[in-house]
Amino acid sequence: MTAYKLLKRRFEHAKGTICYRTTKYDYGLASDDFYETGIEHWSMSLKSDGDDLCFTVSVTDMVEVEG
């Protein structure tokens, strides 16, 4: 699964944290954030298989990690 690095702090997750797109349903949280900000958001997980509690991140606030 593709890994992403946070470019700035998001909730309790520090800048530089590695995260992955979640495989779980996010109850529309990423869509709500897009609606509120006009910037695409993805729901992310700290587990490489995407199976964890998720948090949303703006696509402008993370970068794909080469691997």
PDB file of N, CA, C and O in Angstrom, chain B, residues numbered from 101:
ATOM      1  N   MET B 101       0.847  -1.176   0.000  1.00  0.00           N
ATOM      2  CA  MET B 101       0.000   0.000   0.000  1.00  0.00           C
ATOM      3  C   MET B 101       0.898   1.247   0.000  1.00  0.00           C
ATOM      4  O   MET B 101       1.957   1.258   0.627  1.00  0.00           O
ATOM      5  N   THR B 102       0.470   2.267  -0.694  1.00  0.00           N
ATOM      6  CA  THR B 102       1.244   3.503  -0.795  1.00  0.00           C
ATOM      7  C   THR B 102       1.294   4.229   0.543  1.00  0.00           C
ATOM      8  O   THR B 102       0.284   4.350   1.236  1.00  0.00           O
ATOM      9  N   ALA B 103       2.465   4.703   0.891  1.00  0.00           N
ATOM     10  CA  ALA B 103       2.663   5.449   2.136  1.00  0.00           C
ATOM     11  C   ALA B 103       2.733   6.945   1.833  1.00  0.00           C
ATOM     12  O   ALA B 103       3.177   7.358   0.761  1.00  0.00           O
ATOM     13  N   TYR B 104       2.287   7.744   2.798  1.00  0.00           N
ATOM     14  CA  TYR B 104       2.305   9.202   2.691  1.00  0.00           C
ATOM     15  C   TYR B 104       2.905   9.779   3.965  1.00  0.00           C
ATOM     16  O   TYR B 104       2.735   9.224   5.050  1.00  0.00           O
ATOM     17  N   LYS B 105       3.605  10.894   3.824  1.00  0.00           N
ATOM     18  CA  LYS B 105       4.202  11.581   4.972  1.00  0.00           C
ATOM     19  C   LYS B 105       3.465  12.895   5.186  1.00  0.00           C
ATOM     20  O   LYS B 105       3.248  13.658   4.244  1.00  0.00           O
ATOM     21  N   LEU B 106       3.082  13.153   6.436  1.00  0.00           N
ATOM     22  CA  LEU B 106       2.420  14.416   6.757  1.00  0.00           C
ATOM     23  C   LEU B 106       3.414  15.565   6.672  1.00  0.00           C
ATOM     24  O   LEU B 106       4.528  15.469   7.186  1.00  0.00           O
ATOM     25  N   LEU B 107       3.011  16.642   6.027  1.00  0.00           N
ATOM     26  CA  LEU B 107       3.872  17.816   5.888  1.00  0.00           C
ATOM     27  C   LEU B 107       3.695  18.801   7.034  1.00  0.00           C
ATOM     28  O   LEU B 107       4.494  19.723   7.196  1.00  0.00           O
ATOM     29  N   LYS B 108       2.647  18.605   7.828  1.00  0.00           N
ATOM     30  CA  LYS B 108       2.455  19.399   9.036  1.00  0.00           C
ATOM     31  C   LYS B 108       1.586  18.607  10.001  1.00  0.00           C
ATOM     32  O   LYS B 108       0.958  17.621   9.617  1.00  0.00           O
ATOM     33  N   ARG B 109       1.554  19.032  11.226  1.00  0.00           N
ATOM     34  CA  ARG B 109       0.803  18.349  12.272  1.00  0.00           C
ATOM     35  C   ARG B 109      -0.673  18.270  11.907  1.00  0.00           C
ATOM     36  O   ARG B 109      -1.246  19.234  11.399  1.00  0.00           O
ATOM     37  N   ARG B 110      -1.287  17.115  12.168  1.00  0.00           N
ATOM     38  CA  ARG B 110      -2.724  16.939  11.958  1.00  0.00           C
ATOM     39  C   ARG B 110      -3.272  16.200  13.165  1.00  0.00           C
ATOM     40  O   ARG B 110      -2.905  15.052  13.413  1.00  0.00           O
ATOM     41  N   PHE B 111      -4.149  16.855  13.916  1.00  0.00           N
ATOM     42  CA  PHE B 111      -4.638  16.329  15.191  1.00  0.00           C
ATOM     43  C   PHE B 111      -3.436  16.013  16.070  1.00  0.00           C
ATOM     44  O   PHE B 111      -2.573  16.874  16.240  1.00  0.00           O
ATOM     45  N   GLU B 112      -3.346  14.813  16.633  1.00  0.00           N
ATOM     46  CA  GLU B 112      -2.211  14.489  17.506  1.00  0.00           C
ATOM     47  C   GLU B 112      -1.033  13.895  16.734  1.00  0.00           C
ATOM     48  O   GLU B 112      -0.052  13.471  17.346  1.00  0.00           O
ATOM     49  N   HIS B 113      -1.112  13.858  15.408  1.00  0.00           N
ATOM     50  CA  HIS B 113      -0.068  13.249  14.585  1.00  0.00           C
ATOM     51  C   HIS B 113       0.935  14.311  14.128  1.00  0.00           C
ATOM     52  O   HIS B 113       0.568  15.291  13.480  1.00  0.00           O
ATOM     53  N   ALA B 114       2.179  14.102  14.470  1.00  0.00           N
ATOM     54  CA  ALA B 114       3.243  15.080  14.209  1.00  0.00           C
ATOM     55  C   ALA B 114       3.605  15.160  12.732  1.00  0.00           C
ATOM     56  O   ALA B 114       3.383  14.223  11.965  1.00  0.00           O
ATOM     57  N   LYS B 115       4.160  16.289  12.362  1.00  0.00           N
ATOM     58  CA  LYS B 115       4.739  16.446  11.031  1.00  0.00           C
ATOM     59  C   LYS B 115       5.729  15.305  10.809  1.00  0.00           C
ATOM     60  O   LYS B 115       6.507  14.972  11.704  1.00  0.00           O
ATOM     61  N   GLY B 116       5.701  14.709   9.620  1.00  0.00           N
ATOM     62  CA  GLY B 116       6.600  13.601   9.302  1.00  0.00           C
ATOM     63  C   GLY B 116       6.009  12.229   9.564  1.00  0.00           C
ATOM     64  O   GLY B 116       6.604  11.223   9.176  1.00  0.00           O
ATOM     65  N   THR B 117       4.849  12.160  10.214  1.00  0.00           N
ATOM     66  CA  THR B 117       4.199  10.879  10.472  1.00  0.00           C
ATOM     67  C   THR B 117       3.879  10.186   9.153  1.00  0.00           C
ATOM     68  O   THR B 117       3.400  10.819   8.213  1.00  0.00           O
ATOM     69  N   ILE B 118       4.144   8.892   9.087  1.00  0.00           N
ATOM     70  CA  ILE B 118       3.821   8.097   7.905  1.00  0.00           C
ATOM     71  C   ILE B 118       2.422   7.514   8.089  1.00  0.00           C
ATOM     72  O   ILE B 118       2.097   6.968   9.143  1.00  0.00           O
ATOM     73  N   CYS B 119       1.601   7.639   7.046  1.00  0.00           N
ATOM     74  CA  CYS B 119       0.235   7.128   7.118  1.00  0.00           C
ATOM     75  C   CYS B 119      -0.162   6.531   5.769  1.00  0.00           C
ATOM     76  O   CYS B 119       0.558   6.659   4.778  1.00  0.00           O
ATOM     77  N   TYR B 120      -1.317   5.881   5.755  1.00  0.00           N
ATOM     78  CA  TYR B 120      -1.795   5.126   4.600  1.00  0.00           C
ATOM     79  C   TYR B 120      -3.284   5.381   4.434  1.00  0.00           C
ATOM     80  O   TYR B 120      -3.977   5.662   5.412  1.00  0.00           O
ATOM     81  N   ARG B 121      -3.782   5.288   3.211  1.00  0.00           N
ATOM     82  CA  ARG B 121      -5.218   5.469   3.005  1.00  0.00           C
ATOM     83  C   ARG B 121      -5.965   4.359   3.733  1.00  0.00           C
ATOM     84  O   ARG B 121      -5.580   3.191   3.671  1.00  0.00           O
ATOM     85  N   THR B 122      -7.016   4.730   4.411  1.00  0.00           N
ATOM     86  CA  THR B 122      -7.768   3.754   5.184  1.00  0.00           C
ATOM     87  C   THR B 122      -8.589   2.842   4.281  1.00  0.00           C
ATOM     88  O   THR B 122      -9.001   3.230   3.187  1.00  0.00           O
ATOM     89  N   THR B 123      -8.814   1.648   4.750  1.00  0.00           N
ATOM     90  CA  THR B 123      -9.684   0.705   4.050  1.00  0.00           C
ATOM     91  C   THR B 123     -11.057   0.651   4.721  1.00  0.00           C
ATOM     92  O   THR B 123     -11.944  -0.083   4.287  1.00  0.00           O
ATOM     93  N   LYS B 124     -11.214   1.426   5.766  1.00  0.00           N
ATOM     94  CA  LYS B 124     -12.467   1.459   6.527  1.00  0.00           C
ATOM     95  C   LYS B 124     -13.369   2.584   6.033  1.00  0.00           C
ATOM     96  O   LYS B 124     -12.895   3.560   5.451  1.00  0.00           O
ATOM     97  N   TYR B 125     -14.661   2.441   6.267  1.00  0.00           N
ATOM     98  CA  TYR B 125     -15.622   3.491   5.951  1.00  0.00           C
ATOM     99  C   TYR B 125     -15.399   4.664   6.902  1.00  0.00           C
ATOM    100  O   TYR B 125     -15.259   4.463   8.109  1.00  0.00           O
ATOM    101  N   ASP B 126     -15.366   5.871   6.377  1.00  0.00           N
ATOM    102  CA  ASP B 126     -15.055   7.038   7.219  1.00  0.00           C
ATOM    103  C   ASP B 126     -16.286   7.870   7.580  1.00  0.00           C
ATOM    104  O   ASP B 126     -16.158   8.975   8.107  1.00  0.00           O
ATOM    105  N   TYR B 127     -17.462   7.346   7.300  1.00  0.00           N
ATOM    106  CA  TYR B 127     -18.720   8.013   7.655  1.00  0.00           C
ATOM    107  C   TYR B 127     -18.844   9.406   7.034  1.00  0.00           C
ATOM    108  O   TYR B 127     -19.518  10.282   7.576  1.00  0.00           O
ATOM    109  N   GLY B 128     -18.187   9.593   5.895  1.00  0.00           N
ATOM    110  CA  GLY B 128     -18.292  10.857   5.182  1.00  0.00           C
ATOM    111  C   GLY B 128     -17.405  11.969   5.702  1.00  0.00           C
ATOM    112  O   GLY B 128     -17.571  13.119   5.297  1.00  0.00           O
ATOM    113  N   LEU B 129     -16.469  11.663   6.588  1.00  0.00           N
ATOM    114  CA  LEU B 129     -15.637  12.707   7.182  1.00  0.00           C
ATOM    115  C   LEU B 129     -14.772  13.432   6.149  1.00  0.00           C
ATOM    116  O   LEU B 129     -14.672  14.659   6.181  1.00  0.00           O
ATOM    117  N   ALA B 130     -14.150  12.689   5.237  1.00  0.00           N
ATOM    118  CA  ALA B 130     -13.314  13.330   4.209  1.00  0.00           C
ATOM    119  C   ALA B 130     -14.182  14.197   3.294  1.00  0.00           C
ATOM    120  O   ALA B 130     -13.770  15.286   2.894  1.00  0.00           O
ATOM    121  N   SER B 131     -15.362  13.723   2.970  1.00  0.00           N
ATOM    122  CA  SER B 131     -16.288  14.511   2.147  1.00  0.00           C
ATOM    123  C   SER B 131     -16.723  15.780   2.866  1.00  0.00           C
ATOM    124  O   SER B 131     -16.817  16.844   2.255  1.00  0.00           O
ATOM    125  N   ASP B 132     -16.985  15.667   4.153  1.00  0.00           N
ATOM    126  CA  ASP B 132     -17.357  16.851   4.945  1.00  0.00           C
ATOM    127  C   ASP B 132     -16.230  17.883   4.944  1.00  0.00           C
ATOM    128  O   ASP B 132     -16.477  19.079   4.793  1.00  0.00           O
ATOM    129  N   ASP B 133     -14.994  17.417   5.114  1.00  0.00           N
ATOM    130  CA  ASP B 133     -13.856  18.341   5.117  1.00  0.00           C
ATOM    131  C   ASP B 133     -13.681  19.008   3.755  1.00  0.00           C
ATOM    132  O   ASP B 133     -13.361  20.194   3.684  1.00  0.00           O
ATOM    133  N   PHE B 134     -13.888  18.252   2.674  1.00  0.00           N
ATOM    134  CA  PHE B 134     -13.820  18.835   1.336  1.00  0.00           C
ATOM    135  C   PHE B 134     -14.896  19.903   1.171  1.00  0.00           C
ATOM    136  O   PHE B 134     -14.629  20.982   0.641  1.00  0.00           O
ATOM    137  N   TYR B 135     -16.101  19.604   1.623  1.00  0.00           N
ATOM    138  CA  TYR B 135     -17.211  20.551   1.522  1.00  0.00           C
ATOM    139  C   TYR B 135     -16.902  21.841   2.282  1.00  0.00           C
ATOM    140  O   TYR B 135     -17.189  22.938   1.803  1.00  0.00           O
ATOM    141  N   GLU B 136     -16.317  21.697   3.464  1.00  0.00           N
ATOM    142  CA  GLU B 136     -16.026  22.862   4.306  1.00  0.00           C
ATOM    143  C   GLU B 136     -14.846  23.700   3.806  1.00  0.00           C
ATOM    144  O   GLU B 136     -14.834  24.919   3.977  1.00  0.00           O
ATOM    145  N   THR B 137     -13.848  23.043   3.186  1.00  0.00           N
ATOM    146  CA  THR B 137     -12.619  23.755   2.818  1.00  0.00           C
ATOM    147  C   THR B 137     -12.435  23.966   1.318  1.00  0.00           C
ATOM    148  O   THR B 137     -11.702  24.862   0.898  1.00  0.00           O
ATOM    149  N   GLY B 138     -13.100  23.142   0.515  1.00  0.00           N
ATOM    150  CA  GLY B 138     -12.894  23.196  -0.928  1.00  0.00           C
ATOM    151  C   GLY B 138     -11.624  22.492  -1.369  1.00  0.00           C
ATOM    152  O   GLY B 138     -11.253  22.554  -2.541  1.00  0.00           O
ATOM    153  N   ILE B 139     -10.945  21.813  -0.428  1.00  0.00           N
ATOM    154  CA  ILE B 139      -9.712  21.083  -0.712  1.00  0.00           C
ATOM    155  C   ILE B 139      -9.976  19.597  -0.472  1.00  0.00           C
ATOM    156  O   ILE B 139     -10.552  19.218   0.548  1.00  0.00           O
ATOM    157  N   GLU B 140      -9.552  18.761  -1.420  1.00  0.00           N
ATOM    158  CA  GLU B 140      -9.756  17.324  -1.280  1.00  0.00           C
ATOM    159  C   GLU B 140      -9.062  16.805  -0.023  1.00  0.00           C
ATOM    160  O   GLU B 140      -7.924  17.175   0.266  1.00  0.00           O
ATOM    161  N   HIS B 141      -9.753  15.951   0.717  1.00  0.00           N
ATOM    162  CA  HIS B 141      -9.212  15.295   1.903  1.00  0.00           C
ATOM    163  C   HIS B 141      -9.329  13.788   1.728  1.00  0.00           C
ATOM    164  O   HIS B 141     -10.249  13.303   1.070  1.00  0.00           O
ATOM    165  N   TRP B 142      -8.404  13.059   2.312  1.00  0.00           N
ATOM    166  CA  TRP B 142      -8.454  11.602   2.344  1.00  0.00           C
ATOM    167  C   TRP B 142      -8.483  11.159   3.797  1.00  0.00           C
ATOM    168  O   TRP B 142      -7.945  11.832   4.676  1.00  0.00           O
ATOM    169  N   SER B 143      -9.111  10.030   4.033  1.00  0.00           N
ATOM    170  CA  SER B 143      -9.084   9.414   5.355  1.00  0.00           C
ATOM    171  C   SER B 143      -7.874   8.506   5.419  1.00  0.00           C
ATOM    172  O   SER B 143      -7.674   7.648   4.559  1.00  0.00           O
ATOM    173  N   MET B 144      -7.070   8.705   6.452  1.00  0.00           N
ATOM    174  CA  MET B 144      -5.788   8.028   6.567  1.00  0.00           C
ATOM    175  C   MET B 144      -5.722   7.163   7.826  1.00  0.00           C
ATOM    176  O   MET B 144      -6.435   7.396   8.803  1.00  0.00           O
ATOM    177  N   SER B 145      -4.853   6.168   7.772  1.00  0.00           N
ATOM    178  CA  SER B 145      -4.620   5.237   8.866  1.00  0.00           C
ATOM    179  C   SER B 145      -3.129   5.218   9.182  1.00  0.00           C
ATOM    180  O   SER B 145      -2.307   5.539   8.323  1.00  0.00           O
ATOM    181  N   LEU B 146      -2.783   4.848  10.392  1.00  0.00           N
ATOM    182  CA  LEU B 146      -1.379   4.691  10.751  1.00  0.00           C
ATOM    183  C   LEU B 146      -0.861   3.294  10.437  1.00  0.00           C
ATOM    184  O   LEU B 146       0.347   3.059  10.466  1.00  0.00           O
ATOM    185  N   LYS B 147      -1.756   2.375  10.139  1.00  0.00           N
ATOM    186  CA  LYS B 147      -1.367   0.995   9.840  1.00  0.00           C
ATOM    187  C   LYS B 147      -1.214   0.811   8.332  1.00  0.00           C
ATOM    188  O   LYS B 147      -2.021   1.315   7.552  1.00  0.00           O
ATOM    189  N   SER B 148      -0.183   0.091   7.934  1.00  0.00           N
ATOM    190  CA  SER B 148       0.119  -0.079   6.518  1.00  0.00           C
ATOM    191  C   SER B 148      -0.960  -0.844   5.755  1.00  0.00           C
ATOM    192  O   SER B 148      -1.031  -0.748   4.530  1.00  0.00           O
ATOM    193  N   ASP B 149      -1.796  -1.598   6.459  1.00  0.00           N
ATOM    194  CA  ASP B 149      -2.886  -2.292   5.775  1.00  0.00           C
ATOM    195  C   ASP B 149      -4.161  -1.452   5.745  1.00  0.00           C
ATOM    196  O   ASP B 149      -5.188  -1.906   5.240  1.00  0.00           O
ATOM    197  N   GLY B 150      -4.104  -0.234   6.280  1.00  0.00           N
ATOM    198  CA  GLY B 150      -5.253   0.673   6.263  1.00  0.00           C
ATOM    199  C   GLY B 150      -6.342   0.324   7.250  1.00  0.00           C
ATOM    200  O   GLY B 150      -7.403   0.948   7.255  1.00  0.00           O
ATOM    201  N   ASP B 151      -6.090  -0.669   8.090  1.00  0.00           N
ATOM    202  CA  ASP B 151      -7.101  -1.171   9.016  1.00  0.00           C
ATOM    203  C   ASP B 151      -6.878  -0.579  10.404  1.00  0.00           C
ATOM    204  O   ASP B 151      -6.300  -1.224  11.279  1.00  0.00           O
ATOM    205  N   ASP B 152      -7.339   0.643  10.596  1.00  0.00           N
ATOM    206  CA  ASP B 152      -7.160   1.306  11.877  1.00  0.00           C
ATOM    207  C   ASP B 152      -8.164   2.444  11.960  1.00  0.00           C
ATOM    208  O   ASP B 152      -8.841   2.754  10.980  1.00  0.00           O
ATOM    209  N   LEU B 153      -8.259   3.053  13.108  1.00  0.00           N
ATOM    210  CA  LEU B 153      -9.039   4.274  13.222  1.00  0.00           C
ATOM    211  C   LEU B 153      -8.465   5.282  12.250  1.00  0.00           C
ATOM    212  O   LEU B 153      -7.254   5.320  12.037  1.00  0.00           O
ATOM    213  N   CYS B 154      -9.315   6.094  11.663  1.00  0.00           N
ATOM    214  CA  CYS B 154      -8.802   7.001  10.643  1.00  0.00           C
ATOM    215  C   CYS B 154      -8.932   8.464  11.066  1.00  0.00           C
ATOM    216  O   CYS B 154      -9.674   8.816  11.983  1.00  0.00           O
ATOM    217  N   PHE B 155      -8.183   9.287  10.359  1.00  0.00           N
ATOM    218  CA  PHE B 155      -8.249  10.734  10.524  1.00  0.00           C
ATOM    219  C   PHE B 155      -8.131  11.326   9.132  1.00  0.00           C
ATOM    220  O   PHE B 155      -7.520  10.717   8.253  1.00  0.00           O
ATOM    221  N   THR B 156      -8.697  12.488   8.918  1.00  0.00           N
ATOM    222  CA  THR B 156      -8.666  13.085   7.590  1.00  0.00           C
ATOM    223  C   THR B 156      -7.469  14.019   7.445  1.00  0.00           C
ATOM    224  O   THR B 156      -7.026  14.652   8.404  1.00  0.00           O
ATOM    225  N   VAL B 157      -6.963  14.086   6.223  1.00  0.00           N
ATOM    226  CA  VAL B 157      -5.827  14.949   5.905  1.00  0.00           C
ATOM    227  C   VAL B 157      -6.065  15.558   4.531  1.00  0.00           C
ATOM    228  O   VAL B 157      -6.494  14.868   3.606  1.00  0.00           O
ATOM    229  N   SER B 158      -5.788  16.831   4.402  1.00  0.00           N
ATOM    230  CA  SER B 158      -5.844  17.486   3.106  1.00  0.00           C
ATOM    231  C   SER B 158      -4.757  16.900   2.212  1.00  0.00           C
ATOM    232  O   SER B 158      -3.639  16.656   2.667  1.00  0.00           O
ATOM    233  N   VAL B 159      -5.083  16.675   0.945  1.00  0.00           N
ATOM    234  CA  VAL B 159      -4.079  16.122   0.038  1.00  0.00           C
ATOM    235  C   VAL B 159      -2.914  17.087  -0.153  1.00  0.00           C
ATOM    236  O   VAL B 159      -1.843  16.673  -0.597  1.00  0.00           O
ATOM    237  N   THR B 160      -3.100  18.355   0.171  1.00  0.00           N
ATOM    238  CA  THR B 160      -2.018  19.329   0.060  1.00  0.00           C
ATOM    239  C   THR B 160      -1.080  19.278   1.268  1.00  0.00           C
ATOM    240  O   THR B 160      -0.023  19.908   1.262  1.00  0.00           O
ATOM    241  N   ASP B 161      -1.466  18.536   2.293  1.00  0.00           N
ATOM    242  CA  ASP B 161      -0.677  18.468   3.534  1.00  0.00           C
ATOM    243  C   ASP B 161       0.054  17.143   3.703  1.00  0.00           C
ATOM    244  O   ASP B 161       0.470  16.797   4.809  1.00  0.00           O
ATOM    245  N   MET B 162       0.212  16.396   2.602  1.00  0.00           N
ATOM    246  CA  MET B 162       0.968  15.150   2.671  1.00  0.00           C
ATOM    247  C   MET B 162       1.615  14.899   1.313  1.00  0.00           C
ATOM    248  O   MET B 162       1.199  15.440   0.288  1.00  0.00           O
ATOM    249  N   VAL B 163       2.629  14.076   1.344  1.00  0.00           N
ATOM    250  CA  VAL B 163       3.374  13.737   0.129  1.00  0.00           C
ATOM    251  C   VAL B 163       3.592  12.231   0.103  1.00  0.00           C
ATOM    252  O   VAL B 163       3.826  11.606   1.137  1.00  0.00           O
ATOM    253  N   GLU B 164       3.511  11.656  -1.097  1.00  0.00           N
ATOM    254  CA  GLU B 164       3.751  10.232  -1.247  1.00  0.00           C
ATOM    255  C   GLU B 164       5.206   9.930  -0.944  1.00  0.00           C
ATOM    256  O   GLU B 164       6.109  10.665  -1.342  1.00  0.00           O
ATOM    257  N   VAL B 165       5.415   8.828  -0.228  1.00  0.00           N
ATOM    258  CA  VAL B 165       6.761   8.399   0.136  1.00  0.00           C
ATOM    259  C   VAL B 165       7.210   7.339  -0.874  1.00  0.00           C
ATOM    260  O   VAL B 165       6.502   6.363  -1.124  1.00  0.00           O
ATOM    261  N   GLU B 166       8.374   7.545  -1.438  1.00  0.00           N
ATOM    262  CA  GLU B 166       8.921   6.565  -2.370  1.00  0.00           C
ATOM    263  C   GLU B 166       9.297   5.306  -1.610  1.00  0.00           C
ATOM    264  O   GLU B 166       9.834   5.373  -0.504  1.00  0.00           O
ATOM    265  N   GLY B 167       9.019   4.182  -2.194  1.00  0.00           N
ATOM    266  CA  GLY B 167       9.353   2.997  -1.450  1.00  0.00           C
ATOM    267  C   GLY B 167       9.486   1.828  -2.296  1.00  0.00           C
ATOM    268  O   GLY B 167       9.770   0.737  -1.802  1.00  0.00           O
TER     269      GLY B 167
END
